[in-house]
């Protein structure tokens, strides 16, 4: 299928993003206003403007919506806090359904606070992240599992975003992984896609999308050696997609490896490029049934977003223009 034919089917697709749905808070500060506190003498960072966008799994959902998916929903965990309220608003502004989010007073909303120098637009201060160091309470995990089992089968694409970089505190617990594995087995015609920073070897019966470093680290944890075919086989019969930056991707399946070349652009900001690849590739796979065609479109999407500051998105028109050789 051509790129235009595949993109034309996106409006028929329904996508669910499960996992760590975060808030990205982009804070612009003015260094000229960094006067010291009268009480402590510590210089302040004077924030003069704030923009809130969906982050982590929310970035995937944002890209799916921008590409024209018919319905995009998120299922994750937020706190009963202001950041959770801001996240719901940021999702709604982009046409993303947040009704399946579970709110818990025992947790705080996973939030990345990024400080941008207003003089040069650089992120030049340490990030302030709101993270959870403990797993969700049993009642919150039970609610998440119930919603996954009830609602996931209704979607064409189920994207799992396991972005927590701590052993505990993420939404994608062992029970959530087991539930996803069971659904993937029960619904072989649907796209179950996983992006996990630290744990891709723990998933079963799904498509996993690590980058090259993540795949190597997963192999070392699982086998003590680099063995991509063994990693794919351990996870299950579905393909494993290994992204390699501007070099494109490798599709590993039972027949070996198939490389799909990247577009070869010079990135401006790679933040969120993997998420945008996952969004474009998973939708294209559901629309076309061809992993090679899907990877080609995923590469186009990532090439566009990597040329934008921050976690940008790509539209269908931009993807068509990129394929023709446009900017």
C-alpha positions in Angstrom: 0.0 0.0 0.0 1.1 3.6 -0.6 1.6 6.0 2.2 -1.4 8.0 1.1 -3.6 4.9 1.1 -2.4 3.9 4.6 -2.9 7.4 6.0 -6.4 7.6 4.6 -7.4 4.7 6.8 -6.3 6.3 10.1 -9.6 8.0 10.7 -11.2 4.5 11.0 -8.9 3.4 13.7 -9.4 3.5 17.5 -6.2 3.6 19.7 -5.8 3.1 23.4 -2.6 4.1 25.2 -2.1 2.3 28.5 0.5 3.0 31.1 2.5 6.1 32.2 0.4 9.0 31.0 2.4 12.0 32.2 2.3 15.8 32.2 5.1 17.7 30.5 5.3 21.2 32.0 7.5 23.6 29.9 8.5 26.5 32.1 10.2 29.5 30.5 12.3 31.5 33.0 14.0 34.9 32.8 17.6 34.8 34.1 17.5 38.6 34.5 14.9 38.1 37.3 17.0 35.6 39.3 17.3 37.8 42.4 18.1 36.0 45.7 15.4 35.2 48.2 15.3 37.6 51.1 14.7 34.8 53.6 17.3 32.2 52.4 19.7 34.0 50.0 19.1 31.3 47.4 18.7 32.7 43.8 15.2 32.1 42.4 14.4 30.7 39.0 11.7 33.2 37.8 9.2 31.4 35.6 7.4 33.8 33.4 5.3 31.5 31.2 4.1 27.8 31.3 2.9 25.5 28.6 1.4 22.1 29.6 1.5 19.1 27.1 0.8 15.4 27.5 4.0 13.5 28.1 5.4 9.9 28.0 2.3 7.8 26.9 0.5 11.1 26.5 3.1 12.0 23.8 2.2 8.9 21.9 -1.5 9.7 22.2 -0.9 13.3 21.1 0.9 12.0 17.9 -1.9 9.5 17.2 -4.4 12.3 17.4 -2.3 14.6 15.2 -2.0 11.9 12.6 -5.8 11.7 12.3 -6.7 8.6 14.3 -10.5 8.3 14.7 -10.4 8.0 18.4 -7.6 8.1 20.9 -8.0 7.3 24.6 -5.6 7.0 27.5 -5.7 4.6 30.5 -3.4 5.2 33.3 -3.0 6.6 36.9 -3.1 10.2 38.1 -3.2 11.8 41.5 -6.0 13.9 43.0 -3.8 17.0 42.4 -3.4 20.1 40.3 -1.0 18.3 37.9 -3.7 15.7 37.2 -6.2 18.5 36.5 -3.7 20.1 34.1 -3.0 16.8 32.4 -6.7 16.2 31.7 -7.0 19.7 30.3 -4.0 19.2 28.0 -5.4 15.9 26.7 -8.8 17.4 26.1 -7.3 20.3 24.2 -5.9 17.7 21.7 -9.1 15.7 21.4 -7.8 12.8 23.5 -10.3 11.0 25.8 -9.1 10.8 29.4 -12.2 9.1 30.9 -10.3 5.8 31.5 -7.7 7.5 33.7 -7.8 6.2 37.4 -7.3 8.9 40.1 -5.8 7.9 43.4 -5.2 10.1 46.5 -2.3 7.9 47.4 -0.3 8.8 44.2 0.9 12.0 42.6 0.6 12.7 38.9 3.8 11.7 37.0 5.1 15.1 35.9 8.2 16.3 34.1 8.9 20.0 34.8 11.4 21.4 32.2 13.0 24.8 32.6 13.7 26.7 29.4 15.9 29.8 29.3 13.7 32.5 27.6 16.8 34.2 26.1 18.0 31.2 24.0 15.1 28.6 24.4 17.6 26.1 25.8 16.7 23.6 28.6 19.7 24.5 30.8 18.5 23.8 34.4 17.9 20.5 36.2 14.5 19.1 35.5 12.0 18.9 38.4 10.1 15.6 38.1 7.2 14.4 40.2 7.6 10.6 40.4 6.1 7.8 42.5 8.6 5.6 44.4 6.0 3.0 45.4 3.6 0.8 43.3 0.0 1.8 42.9 -2.2 0.8 45.9 -4.1 -2.4 45.4 -7.4 -0.7 44.8 -5.9 1.5 42.1 -4.2 -1.4 40.4 -7.5 -3.4 40.5 -9.3 -0.5 38.8 -6.6 -0.2 36.1 -6.8 -4.0 35.4 -10.6 -4.0 35.3 -10.6 -1.1 32.8 -7.9 -2.8 30.6 -9.8 -6.0 30.4 -13.2 -4.3 29.7 -12.1 -1.7 27.2 -8.9 -2.8 25.5 -10.6 -5.4 23.2 -12.7 -2.5 21.6 -9.6 -0.8 20.2 -7.7 -1.6 17.0 -4.3 -0.5 18.6 -3.4 -1.0 22.2 -0.1 0.9 22.9 1.6 0.2 26.3 3.9 3.0 27.5 6.2 1.7 30.3 8.2 4.8 30.9 8.9 4.7 34.6 12.7 4.6 35.2 12.2 3.3 38.8 11.6 -0.4 39.7 8.4 0.6 41.5 6.0 3.4 40.9 5.0 2.9 37.3 1.5 2.0 36.1 2.7 -1.1 34.1 3.1 -3.6 37.0 3.5 -7.4 36.6 -0.2 -7.8 36.8 -0.7 -5.3 34.0 1.9 -7.1 31.9 0.1 -10.4 32.4 -3.3 -8.8 31.5 -1.9 -7.4 28.3 -0.3 -10.7 27.4 -3.6 -12.5 27.9 -5.5 -10.0 25.7 -2.8 -10.1 23.0 -3.2 -13.9 22.8 -7.0 -13.7 22.8 -7.0 -11.0 20.0 -4.2 -11.9 17.5 -5.7 -9.6 14.8 -5.2 -6.5 16.9 -2.0 -4.5 17.3 -0.5 -4.8 20.8 2.6 -2.6 20.9 4.9 -2.0 23.9 7.5 0.7 24.4 9.4 0.0 27.6 12.5 1.8 28.7 13.8 -0.8 31.2 11.7 -3.9 31.1 10.9 -5.0 27.5 12.1 -8.6 28.2 9.4 -9.0 30.7 6.5 -8.7 28.2 5.0 -11.6 26.3 3.0 -12.1 23.0 3.3 -8.4 22.0 5.3 -6.3 19.6 8.1 -4.6 21.5 9.8 -1.5 20.3 13.1 -0.8 22.1 15.8 1.4 20.7 19.2 -0.2 20.1 20.5 0.6 23.5 17.4 -0.7 25.3 17.4 -3.9 23.3 21.1 -4.6 24.1 20.5 -3.9 27.8 17.5 -6.2 27.8 19.6 -9.0 26.2 22.3 -8.5 28.9 19.7 -8.8 31.7 18.0 -11.8 30.1 20.9 -13.8 28.8 24.1 -12.1 29.7 24.9 -11.6 26.0 23.6 -9.6 23.0 21.1 -11.9 21.2 18.3 -10.1 19.4 16.7 -13.2 17.9 16.6 -14.9 21.3 15.1 -11.8 22.9 12.3 -11.7 20.2 11.7 -15.4 20.7 11.4 -15.1 24.4 8.9 -12.3 24.2 6.8 -14.2 21.7 6.0 -14.8 18.0 5.3 -11.2 17.1 8.0 -9.0 15.5 10.4 -6.9 17.5 11.2 -3.5 16.2 14.5 -2.0 17.1 14.9 1.7 16.3 18.4 3.0 15.4 17.9 6.8 15.2 18.5 8.3 11.8 19.7 4.9 10.5 16.1 3.7 10.6 14.9 0.5 12.2 15.4 -3.3 12.2 12.4 -5.6 12.2 13.3 -8.9 13.9 11.0 -11.9 13.3 11.2 -15.7 12.9 12.9 -15.3 9.5 15.7 -13.0 10.8 16.1 -9.3 10.4 14.8 -6.8 7.9 16.3 -3.3 7.9 14.1 -0.3 7.0 16.1 2.8 6.2 15.5 6.1 7.9 14.9 9.4 6.2 18.4 10.7 7.0 17.6 14.1 8.4 19.6 16.1 10.9 17.6 16.1 14.2 17.0 19.4 16.1 15.6 17.7 19.2 15.2 13.9 19.6 12.9 14.2 22.6 9.8 12.2 21.9 11.1 10.8 18.6 10.6 7.2 19.7 7.1 8.0 20.9 6.2 9.5 17.6 7.6 6.5 15.7 5.5 4.2 17.8 2.4 6.3 17.1 2.9 6.3 13.4 4.1 2.7 13.0 1.4 1.1 15.2 -1.4 3.0 13.4 0.1 2.1 10.0 0.4 -1.5 10.9 -3.3 -1.7 11.9 -4.2 0.1 8.7 -2.0 -1.9 6.3 -1.0 -5.2 7.9 2.5 -4.7 6.6 5.3 -4.3 9.2 7.7 -2.9 6.5 5.2 -0.3 5.3 4.4 0.6 8.9 8.1 1.0 9.8 8.6 3.2 6.8 5.7 5.5 7.9 7.0 5.5 11.5 10.4 6.6 10.3 8.8 9.5 8.3 6.8 10.6 11.4 9.9 10.5 13.7 12.0 12.4 11.1 9.4 15.2 11.2 9.1 15.4 15.0 12.8 15.2 15.5 13.2 18.5 13.6 10.9 20.3 16.0 11.9 21.6 19.5 10.3 19.7 22.3 7.8 16.8 21.9 6.3 17.9 18.5 3.8 16.0 16.4 3.5 15.3 12.7 0.3 15.6 10.6 -0.7 13.4 7.7 0.0 16.3 5.3 3.6 16.6 6.8 4.1 12.9 6.4 3.1 13.0 2.7 5.4 16.0 2.1 8.3 14.3 3.9 8.0 11.3 1.6 8.1 13.6 -1.4 11.4 15.0 0.0 10.0 18.1 1.6 11.1 19.7 4.8 
